[in-house]
């Protein structure tokens, strides 16, 4: 179960393996990002350039976005920052 789910299609989860970190993962919705990314790698690169990624480790796969944070607080803050960025973009386009 997600600790936080976002409107853009990502969630924050605690890994269930020994030494697991907090994971931000999912598939972004074009309707919420206002832009279609060609792949999760493109989305990852975009986020790295636009959002404060300090303390975040990226490890996306071809079909799904993955990023890791050491604490739940950092993972949720990172996800909130992504959501806020895309909300600003949507608001500008209205």
Beta strands, then each sheet from edge to edge (+ up, - down):
strand 1: 4-5
strand 2: 10-14
strand 3: 22-26
strand 4: 56-58
strand 5: 65-69
sheet 1: 1+ 2- 3+ 5- 4+
end
